[in-house]
Amino acid sequence: MRHLKAGRNLGRAPSHRSAMIRNMVTSLFKHEQMETTDARAKELRQVAERMVTLAKRGDLHARRQALATIREKTVVHKLFDELKDRFMDRQGGYVRIVKKENRKGDGALISIVQLLLKEEGKKKGKKKGKTAAGSADTAAAKKKDAKPKEKSRSAKKPEKAKPKRAEKETA
């Protein structure tokens, strides 16, 4: 029975699984994008978002907690100095998982894991509306430019031939 056993096993022993997740988190923050299987990506997202939350807190204890998970000091410095500013306005959802394709060998679903970019040019929701005169002018211009459509038999697409079934011969 798997009572109180949360998370995915990923076909590994617990020590191997945690080492793999730690390596993947380090690579994600180092390169800001990586490609892995879908199940691994979903496990990676939990740990990566926890690390970004620690970086947003930014105190010494949070830095030491991040160093306990992330393998390289330079990556932790990058997270706490550069990447933290990108996510200060967000309340979560720092990692995006984009499904890519099935792997050729075993058919496993492959995903791309990305850190979100800073959204500088957000749309305010205001659309440029057309005025009544403007829409009438454009409608009149479209009617002038429009040519009458000519119908020709050569322009039709040929119909697909239906496959003929072989009839059984009776002898």
PEWO-V449240 format. One record per pair of residues at least 4 apart in sequence whose C-alpha atoms are under 7 Angstrom apart, sorted by the first residue. I is the first residue (numbers start at 0). J is the second residue. Records with the same first field share a line. If there is no record, write none. Layout:
I: J ; J
This chain:
11: 15 ; 16
12: 16
13: 17
14: 18
15: 19
16: 20
17: 21
18: 22
19: 23
20: 24 ; 43
21: 25 ; 68 ; 69 ; 70
22: 26 ; 70
23: 27
24: 28 ; 43 ; 47 ; 69
25: 29 ; 69 ; 70 ; 74
26: 30
27: 31 ; 32 ; 33
28: 74 ; 78
29: 74
31: 113 ; 114
32: 112 ; 113 ; 114
33: 111 ; 112 ; 113
34: 110 ; 111 ; 112
35: 39 ; 40 ; 109 ; 110 ; 111
36: 40 ; 107 ; 108 ; 109 ; 110
37: 41 ; 108 ; 109 ; 110
38: 42
39: 43
40: 44 ; 110 ; 112
41: 45
43: 47
44: 48 ; 94
45: 49
46: 50
47: 51
48: 52 ; 93 ; 94
49: 53
50: 54 ; 65
51: 55 ; 83
52: 56
53: 57 ; 61 ; 65
54: 61 ; 78 ; 79 ; 83
55: 83 ; 87
56: 61
57: 61 ; 62 ; 79
58: 62
59: 63
60: 64
61: 65
62: 66
63: 67
64: 68
65: 69 ; 75
66: 70 ; 72 ; 75
69: 75
71: 75
72: 76
73: 77
74: 78
75: 79
76: 80
77: 81 ; 82
78: 82 ; 83
79: 83
82: 86
83: 87
85: 117
93: 114 ; 115
94: 112 ; 113 ; 114 ; 115
95: 112 ; 113 ; 114 ; 115
96: 110 ; 111 ; 112 ; 113
97: 110 ; 111 ; 112
98: 109 ; 110 ; 111
99: 109 ; 110 ; 111
100: 108 ; 109
101: 106 ; 107 ; 108 ; 109
102: 106 ; 107 ; 108 ; 109
129: 133 ; 134
130: 134
131: 135
132: 136
133: 137
134: 138
135: 139
136: 140
137: 141
138: 142
139: 143
140: 144
141: 145
